[in-house]
Amino acid sequence: MSIDKEASYYDAGGIETIDIIKAKLTPEQFDGYLLGNAIKYDCRINFKHTDIKNKIRDTVKAMTYMNLLTENLRRLKEK
């Protein structure tokens, strides 16, 4: 199931796109990918969309990437 409930195309074919990306990158590169996406969604909130629904969606996306990064960093700390 897609981590983005409104965009099931990311898991077409039975595998989530983010899982493919994670498999192809080093852990450090993947953390950078997550941070970069969070920054991207944060930066566009007030510029790409004028309607509140899409601003909220971008905020949720930014938080999703930050939550994934936080989980990765916590796992690293526990090692």
Phi, psi and omega in degrees: 000141183291144175288341176253102185297338180267001183222067183292350179295343178289343178242025175298139181087003174090004177224135180288134181304319181297330178290325176295314180300314180299321181292332184267347182252158171289162177304321180293318178296320180294320176300320177296321177299314180297314180297317179300318179292321177299315179297317180304311182291323176299316184291333185266354185308314184268003186238325185280320186241147175258340182270147185295326181302313181286330174296318177296317179300316178294323177297316178296318178299315179300316180294323179300313179294321178292323177295318177297318178296317178300316178300315179299316181293324177295320178297319179297318180297325183285343182286000000 
